[in-house]
Amino acid sequence: MSTLRRAIAVTLSSPRLLAIMAAGALAEIIVRIGLGMAAVPIVGVLFPPVFGVLAYTAATPELRRHVDGDPTETVDRPVDTQLAARLVGLTVVAHSGAVFGAAALFLLVDTPLRAALYFFGEGDHLGVFVQFTTPLLGIAVGTVLLWTLVAGGISRVATGVPIQEAMKTALVEPIHRPRAAATAMAVHLVLLGAVIGGLLVGVPYTRGTGSLLEFGVVAGTVVFVVLAFGFAFLAAFHSIRTADQPAGRLLRSTPSVSARRLVVVGLLVTSLLVGASAVRLAELRPLDQSPEPLGDEPTAAYATAVDNTEQADHRYRVSINADESSPFILEYQHDRSDRQYRGLPRGKASGPDIYADTGAGYPSRMEPAGLFSLGSETTADDRTLRAMPSYLRYSDYYDWNRTLTPLDRTVDGWETVSETESRLVLELRDPVDVAEFGIGYRPEEASNVSESRVRAVVDRESRTLVSVENRLNATIEQDGDAYAVDRYNDHEFEVGYDVQRPHELGPPSLGQWLWRLAVY
């Protein structure tokens, strides 16, 4: 009988094993929720599964009775506290190593792949969900896969094998038994998928209500059932597969490796890891921000200049009713190279100053993704600075077509009014064209016109906008209705702009650096 079938048979035929591992699963869920509420939620996710291992220790006699076929094994004997202490200590150390190894593997794999996407112009088109979940899912999958080694070591220690010998055996086992190692990895991935599926089951129950309580009850119940059976199955599975292959036999058949070769491999991996981390923290990405040629036709030249400006590192300041003593002013600063964003309301505009990068959000946004914040602090102005990749959210939704005064690229009728080596001045003069530019649709007629002009100044060297002035004082007629429009909006642009982190936020915290490292 295969290991999988034997493990299923042991799990289904032992109510005691299911009960013990279900208690361990319940303890894992409760402790992780408590840690997530007391600290930051991701701590609850990364916490080592010590209660599951304690449950495994308590179930060891039951497992031996089934796996070894020894009916004389006493299942009601007290838990071996020394064994439990050794297994918990091993779990904490090994789990930390598994998380670190998974993170290192993620950095080494994700960095060149993501750099290739940026090289081909697709890196910024992945969207918030993909960029946010990729490091979380990648590290989770890596940790679960590495736990196939940890679980093998724990199973051997539970049978009396010394810790050092058990872990050495776990490390060399994939070399001698690749098919068995692949099967163990597949089993762990299936359990991870089932847990994620259980969490997703709770999502439809919160649509329209946003109730975390409903989500917790539904998803928590499903996850508990999955983990209860999954823990029992894993306990039986790893006990069976390690019993089939004693530690001493695997170690004796493994050729020795010189210390010098291990040092060389360690230095090589460390160098690659340091290099990948430096690239990610310094935001070194192959970006193509070269502007497109303007062309000779005025309407196309204006549209190209708008696109070039929006795609560059820039500062964009729009003043609505600019002829008033206190206009409504919004300033956007978007540093695509360093992935930083600022939004600054001024004049009659209200709201907080916004700062976001790939490690911080101020004020805090991106709920419910904020559940994965790596810490938060309250600033002097009583706002929350959270360690989150908030830039992803602002970058994804940053679109000049969604602003209060969109710079319409589709209006025809632009004319060249002056041209020098450094400047190109374009204008819209027809009142209907000017009205369409300002209000977003083409009216049937514009009458009683006293002022009507949109003037765009283009820098010919950078092929970007310098300013756009929109002035309209007229009566707009549409579908039998008429209404007066008196508008003076002024748009100013600066490309090559370097956004600076506000001094009042202080230096980045460790959590902010970690998110910046994860999101590339």
Buried (B, 14 or more C-beta within 10 A) or exposed (E): EEBBEBBBBBBBEBEBBBBBBBBBBBBBBEBBBEBBEEEBBBBBBBBBBBBBBBBBBBBBBBBBBBBEEEEEBEBEEEEBEEBBEBBBEBBBBBBEBBBBBBBBBBBBEBBEEBBEBBEEEEBBEBEBEEBBEBBBBBBBBBBBBBBBBBBBBBBBBBBEBEBEBBBBBBBBBBEBBEEBBEBBBEBBBEBBEBBBEBBEBBEEBBEEEEBEEEBBEBBBBBBBBBBBBBBBBBBBBBBBBBBEBBBEEBBEEBEEEEEEEEEEEEEEEEEBBEEBBEBBBEBBBEBEEEBEEBBEEBBBBBBBBBBBBBBBBBBBBBBBBBEEEEBBBBBBBBBBBBBBBBBBBBBEBEEEBBBBBBBBBBBBBBEEBBBBBBBBBEBEEEEBBBBBBBBBBBBBEBEBEEBEBBBBBEBEBBEBBEEEEEEBBBBBBBBBBBBBBBBEEEBEEBEEBEEBBBBBBBBBEBBBBBBBBBBBBBBBBBEEEBEEBEBBBBBBBBBEBEBEBEEEBEEBBEBBBBBBBBBB
